[in-house]
Every structure is written in structure tokens, then in C-alpha cells.
Amino acid sequence: MPCSAGVGRTGAFVAIDMLLQRLQRLRLRPPGVAAAPDVRAAVDVRALVLALRRQRRGMVQTGAQYEFVYHALMDYLKEGLE
């Protein structure tokens, strides 16, 4: 069995990076082009984590790591509103 040390933590950081990149791409669109379904898809943490887990088992392993992804996303979004 391959070593899984750090896969969960790495998955959390990969997920955060991917979410922020998605949001950046939405921000680059002309005003009014990003529809609500696009925004929902861009910040769908559950779907992203499931996709990562299909590629590598164990990505974002714990509830704390999953929560960390959500908190990082929320902090980024709050910063954009200030």
C-alpha cells in the first residue's frame, strides 16, 4: 500500500488553490457574464473534493481539513467585499 502521509493536508491546499483560481477566472469576465450557476459551480467545495478524491484517494481526509477549505474560501470572499 502506498504511503498516504500528507495527502489529506495536500488535498486541502490543492482544493483551496483551485477554488481561488476559479473565482479569479470569474472576476476576469466582463460584468454581467458570470451567472449564478457559474458562481455556484466555482465554489462547490463538495464537488471539487469528490473530484480530487477520484484522482487520488485520501485527498482532504478529515472534517477539520474540509472545514479549513471552507474557512479559507469564506475569508477570501469576505476580503473581496471589504
Secondary structure, DSSP 4 states (H G I P E B T S, - for coil): ----TTHHHHHHHHHHHHHHHHHHHHHHSPTT-S-HHHHHHHT-HHHHHHHHHHHSTTSS-SHHHHHHHHHHHHHHHHHHH-
